[in-house]
Amino acid sequence: MALSVDVIPNRSSRPAILLREAWREGTRIRRRTVANLSRMPPELVDAVRAALKGGIVLPSLDDAAAIRRSLPHGHVAAVLGTPGSLGMVRILGREPSRMRSLAAAAVAARLIDPGSKLACARSLSPETASSSLGRLLGLGPVSGNEMLEMLDWLRRRQPWIERSLAGRHLKGESALILYDVSSSYLEGRRCPLAAFGHNRDGKKGKKQITYGLLCAANGCPVAVEVFPGNAGDPSTLASQIAKARSRFGISRVALVGDRGMITSVRIREDLRLADLDWISALKTADIRKLLKPAPGGGDSPLAPERLL
């Protein structure tokens, strides 16, 4: 015996919708109408039909399925996997902690989607997450104040982090060090280092900070230091020499920098007094002097044909 909903055509009126029962008697199929469903709303007729087929009838679509949020993950796994294989997380802090996880998240977020620390906090929190980064690191809700506290935590650990990087990339008692300076403008007004200076960002009327980056010979960053925004590039050189000598324990240093960095004054007052080697560049006027023939008709000190 089986129940079904049948639609019976009718010439003069609407088709009849019947709930019918069917059974077999010998070789014949018998049918009997159990109920007339013609006056029922179509959705109820569909519900009866679904129930007869073994389905489940729910009041609304929201009860039928739970919608779960899907977060982008592939790029996060790639970015987190690289620092993990390089041992960068352990350099941030030896022991697992929330501050270390927040620092690792900030580094990854800077690569994935650069933004402010407040925007980073929002992208990590579960309710406003833009990727699976916060979930993978088990951060839970993250506030903007926590991200600022993490920066203070990193600042206190900076000397240890730089010594670890120097021990990894500046091996031995002698090293070739690359150094250059850049600057960034500021929107806030409370930074004690903010000042008007040589603006590289093209933001007129904005104060800035100056920062120097110290790199190993292969270009890997080792240390960074922030200076007042009105500090001239050459004036930052002395602190970098002291850092390489005292903090990193390198007795013989060869410093590589551009001509605006390693000036004649800095060579005379800093590099030679510290017994450092250096590699820099010559100004156009100095190169022209070297290209001139020597007195008495001799070859110029810098003959182009000798360079071939």
MOMOSUL-V32660 format. One record per helix or strand of 3 or more residues. SS is the DSSP state (H for helix, E for strand). FROM is the first residue (numbers start at 1). TO is the last residue. Records with the same first field share a line. If there is no record, write none. Layout:
# MOMOSUL-V32660
SS=FROM-TO + FROM-TO
This chain:
# MOMOSUL-V32660
E=2-8 + 16-25 + 28-36 + 174-185 + 208-215 + 221-228 + 252-256 + 277-279
H=42-52 + 61-64 + 74-86 + 88-92 + 98-112 + 117-124 + 126-128 + 133-136 + 144-169 + 233-247 + 264-271 + 284-291 + 304-307
